[in-house]
Amino acid sequence: MSFPDRAQRKTCWDSRDRYWECLDSHNIRDSSRIPKECTEFRKIFEKSCPPKWVTHFDRKRDYELFKEKMQKEGFEPIRET
């Protein structure tokens, strides 16, 4: 597999952004729950990006949402008993 060129990377990133916008518009906070309305965006995203990139971007979105939640809500540290 060859490394994507500039145009392929842009296509990948654009399809990722459209997919994420769809998830955001349906208030989906978990990348594993894909609403019907976003399945076509997901297919395009998977077709436009290398599989490893898709996995990376899914994890990145989940992590960014987790960080955002922790900043807003805070967290309780684990207490040793």
N, CA, C and O of each residue as an XYZ file, in Angstrom:
324
protein
N       0.837     -1.178      0.000
C       0.000      0.000      0.000
C       0.882      1.241      0.000
O       1.825      1.337      0.786
N       0.585      2.168     -0.861
C       1.377      3.398     -0.929
C       0.762      4.453     -0.010
O      -0.417      4.392      0.338
N       1.581      5.405      0.364
C       1.129      6.485      1.227
C       0.270      7.453      0.414
O       0.639      7.799     -0.708
N      -0.869      7.899      0.957
C      -1.748      8.810      0.206
C      -1.049     10.137     -0.135
O      -0.306     10.690      0.676
N      -1.303     10.623     -1.334
C      -0.743     11.923     -1.708
C      -1.611     13.043     -1.123
O      -2.596     12.777     -0.434
N      -1.246     14.276     -1.399
C      -1.942     15.431     -0.812
C      -3.439     15.428     -1.127
O      -4.260     15.663     -0.240
N      -3.791     15.167     -2.368
C      -5.209     15.176     -2.760
C      -5.980     14.057     -2.058
O      -7.113     14.262     -1.622
N      -5.371     12.879     -1.947
C      -6.027     11.762     -1.263
C      -6.197     12.054      0.225
O      -7.226     11.720      0.811
N      -5.199     12.672      0.832
C      -5.311     13.039      2.251
C      -6.442     14.040      2.446
O      -7.231     13.911      3.382
N      -6.523     15.034      1.570
C      -7.587     16.042      1.682
C      -8.960     15.392      1.535
O      -9.883     15.726      2.276
N      -9.101     14.477      0.595
C     -10.358     13.760      0.411
C     -10.714     12.975      1.670
O     -11.865     12.968      2.104
N      -9.723     12.323      2.243
C      -9.928     11.560      3.477
C     -10.380     12.484      4.605
O     -11.382     12.213      5.266
N      -9.657     13.556      4.824
C      -9.981     14.474      5.919
C     -11.352     15.120      5.726
O     -12.100     15.297      6.687
N     -11.678     15.471      4.484
C     -12.993     16.067      4.212
C     -14.121     15.076      4.501
O     -15.143     15.446      5.079
N     -13.933     13.824      4.100
C     -14.966     12.815      4.353
C     -15.078     12.526      5.847
O     -16.177     12.299      6.355
N     -13.951     12.535      6.552
C     -13.970     12.374      8.006
C     -14.759     13.515      8.657
O     -15.600     13.286      9.526
N     -14.477     14.733      8.229
C     -15.153     15.898      8.808
C     -16.664     15.854      8.562
O     -17.444     16.167      9.461
N     -17.078     15.470      7.360
C     -18.516     15.370      7.064
C     -19.169     14.288      7.920
O     -20.281     14.468      8.416
N     -18.479     13.173      8.088
C     -19.002     12.094      8.931
C     -19.132     12.554     10.381
O     -20.162     12.321     11.014
N     -18.103     13.201     10.906
C     -18.136     13.696     12.286
C     -19.232     14.749     12.469
O     -19.892     14.783     13.507
N     -19.424     15.603     11.472
C     -20.497     16.609     11.546
C     -21.860     15.929     11.629
O     -22.743     16.383     12.357
N     -22.027     14.847     10.887
C     -23.284     14.102     10.943
C     -23.485     13.521     12.344
O     -24.573     13.624     12.910
N     -22.442     12.915     12.898
C     -22.550     12.371     14.256
C     -22.877     13.473     15.260
O     -23.727     13.299     16.133
N     -22.195     14.604     15.129
C     -22.444     15.724     16.038
C     -23.875     16.244     15.908
O     -24.517     16.564     16.909
N     -24.367     16.327     14.683
C     -25.721     16.853     14.472
C     -26.790     15.937     15.069
O     -27.899     16.384     15.360
N     -26.457     14.654     15.253
C     -27.382     13.703     15.882
C     -26.997     13.439     17.337
O     -27.519     12.525     17.976
N     -26.083     14.249     17.844
C     -25.636     14.163     19.243
C     -25.130     12.769     19.603
O     -25.412     12.266     20.691
N     -24.389     12.151     18.702
C     -23.800     10.837     18.944
C     -22.422     11.040     19.543
O     -21.544     11.632     18.914
N     -22.232     10.550     20.757
C     -20.964     10.726     21.465
C     -20.093      9.480     21.406
O     -18.948      9.510     21.858
N     -20.607      8.394     20.862
C     -19.892      7.116     20.806
C     -19.774      6.693     19.344
O     -20.784      6.471     18.676
N     -18.553      6.583     18.854
C     -18.331      6.282     17.435
C     -18.861      4.913     17.014
O     -19.044      4.667     15.822
N     -19.108      4.025     17.965
C     -19.594      2.698     17.595
C     -21.104      2.697     17.331
O     -21.631      1.729     16.783
N     -21.798      3.763     17.711
C     -23.239      3.885     17.464
C     -23.458      4.807     16.267
O     -23.425      6.029     16.405
N     -23.675      4.233     15.122
C     -23.843      5.024     13.903
C     -25.317      5.077     13.538
O     -25.914      4.042     13.239
N     -25.921      6.274     13.557
C     -27.336      6.371     13.166
C     -27.507      6.138     11.664
O     -26.579      6.333     10.879
N     -28.710      5.717     11.288
C     -29.008      5.451      9.872
C     -28.629      6.625      8.987
O     -28.112      6.441      7.885
N     -28.889      7.835      9.473
C     -28.654      9.026      8.674
C     -27.165      9.231      8.352
O     -26.826      9.962      7.421
N     -26.295      8.594      9.113
C     -24.848      8.795      8.928
C     -24.150      7.620      8.263
O     -22.944      7.681      8.028
N     -24.876      6.553      7.955
C     -24.210      5.366      7.398
C     -23.557      5.648      6.048
O     -22.483      5.121      5.757
N     -24.191      6.465      5.231
C     -23.591      6.778      3.923
C     -22.304      7.585      4.102
O     -21.324      7.356      3.392
N     -22.303      8.529      5.048
C     -21.088      9.296      5.341
C     -19.983      8.371      5.839
O     -18.812      8.558      5.510
N     -20.364      7.368      6.637
C     -19.383      6.409      7.156
C     -18.775      5.604      6.012
O     -17.562      5.397      5.976
N     -19.601      5.153      5.086
C     -19.103      4.384      3.936
C     -18.110      5.208      3.121
O     -17.059      4.708      2.719
N     -18.446      6.462      2.883
C     -17.559      7.341      2.121
C     -16.254      7.548      2.882
O     -15.176      7.517      2.289
N     -16.350      7.759      4.187
C     -15.176      7.927      5.039
C     -14.272      6.695      4.947
O     -13.062      6.830      4.763
N     -14.842      5.509      5.074
C     -14.052      4.278      5.011
C     -13.450      4.058      3.631
O     -12.348      3.523      3.509
N     -14.170      4.470      2.592
C     -13.672      4.309      1.225
C     -12.554      5.305      0.910
O     -11.653      5.010      0.125
N     -12.623      6.490      1.529
C     -11.688      7.570      1.218
C     -10.374      7.501      1.999
O      -9.389      8.129      1.610
N     -10.355      6.746      3.090
C      -9.187      6.728      3.971
C      -8.621      5.311      4.105
O      -9.357      4.330      4.003
N      -7.312      5.213      4.333
C      -6.736      3.903      4.643
C      -7.368      3.353      5.933
O      -7.686      4.123      6.838
N      -7.550      2.037      6.021
C      -8.201      1.448      7.202
C      -7.560      1.849      8.535
O      -8.272      2.092      9.509
N      -6.252      1.921      8.588
C      -5.575      2.314      9.830
C      -5.935      3.744     10.219
O      -6.051      4.062     11.402
N      -6.111      4.596      9.224
C      -6.489      5.982      9.490
C      -7.903      6.047     10.054
O      -8.175      6.827     10.966
N      -8.803      5.228      9.513
C     -10.183      5.209     10.004
C     -10.189      4.832     11.482
O     -10.852      5.479     12.293
N      -9.450      3.786     11.825
C      -9.343      3.365     13.223
C      -8.769      4.482     14.082
O      -9.276      4.768     15.167
N      -7.714      5.104     13.590
C      -7.077      6.206     14.330
C      -8.060      7.358     14.546
O      -8.175      7.867     15.661
N      -8.765      7.771     13.502
C      -9.693      8.891     13.622
C     -10.865      8.560     14.544
O     -11.329      9.428     15.283
N     -11.353      7.310     14.512
C     -12.420      6.915     15.435
C     -11.946      7.038     16.883
O     -12.656      7.576     17.733
N     -10.761      6.542     17.151
C     -10.208      6.623     18.506
C      -9.956      8.069     18.911
O     -10.200      8.462     20.052
N      -9.466      8.848     17.964
C      -9.180     10.260     18.249
C     -10.458     10.998     18.628
O     -10.461     11.760     19.595
N     -11.526     10.790     17.896
C     -12.791     11.460     18.206
C     -13.295     11.046     19.586
O     -13.696     11.887     20.390
N     -13.270      9.745     19.846
C     -13.719      9.263     21.156
C     -12.883      9.871     22.282
O     -13.425     10.277     23.310
N     -11.580      9.933     22.090
C     -10.706     10.495     23.117
C     -10.953     11.991     23.311
O     -10.988     12.471     24.443
N     -11.123     12.726     22.215
C     -11.385     14.166     22.314
C     -12.703     14.428     23.044
O     -12.785     15.348     23.859
N     -13.724     13.634     22.762
C     -15.002     13.792     23.453
C     -14.865     13.440     24.937
O     -15.471     14.089     25.789
N     -14.071     12.416     25.242
C     -13.823     12.040     26.629
C     -13.108     13.169     27.369
O     -13.485     13.516     28.488
N     -12.082     13.741     26.749
C     -11.361     14.855     27.372
C     -12.292     16.034     27.629
O     -12.253     16.647     28.696
N     -13.119     16.341     26.651
C     -14.073     17.446     26.777
C     -15.027     17.193     27.955
O     -15.313     18.097     28.740
N     -15.506     15.964     28.061
C     -16.410     15.610     29.152
C     -15.710     15.765     30.504
O     -16.298     16.290     31.449
N     -14.472     15.314     30.596
C     -13.726     15.414     31.850
C     -13.476     16.873     32.239
O     -13.500     17.209     33.423
N     -13.239     17.732     31.263
C     -13.013     19.141     31.553
C     -14.288     19.816     32.041
O     -14.240     20.682     32.915
N     -15.427     19.421     31.480
C     -16.701     20.025     31.867
C     -17.193     19.484     33.210
O     -17.579     20.248     34.094
N     -17.176     18.167     33.349
C     -17.781     17.528     34.508
C     -16.787     17.228     35.626
O     -17.175     17.035     36.778
N     -15.515     17.192     35.278
C     -14.520     16.812     36.267
C     -14.566     15.315     36.526
O     -15.300     14.578     35.868
N     -13.794     14.894     37.466
C     -13.763     13.481     37.802
C     -13.349     13.304     39.257
O     -12.736     14.189     39.852
N     -13.681     12.183     39.803
C     -13.298     11.849     41.166
C     -12.099     10.908     41.085
O     -12.190      9.853     40.458
N     -10.987     11.269     41.704
C      -9.839     10.360     41.679
C     -10.149      9.070     42.438
O     -10.971      9.057     43.354
N      -9.495      8.020     42.054
C      -9.653      6.743     42.752
C      -8.983      6.858     44.106
O      -7.841      7.301     44.224
N      -9.716      6.450     45.114
C      -9.162      6.524     46.471
C      -8.734      5.127     46.891
O      -9.455      4.146     46.712
N      -7.541      5.074     47.451
C      -7.063      3.793     47.954
C      -7.680      3.559     49.327
O      -7.780      4.477     50.141
N      -8.092      2.315     49.573
C      -8.716      2.011     50.867
C      -7.781      1.256     51.760
O      -8.142      0.918     52.887
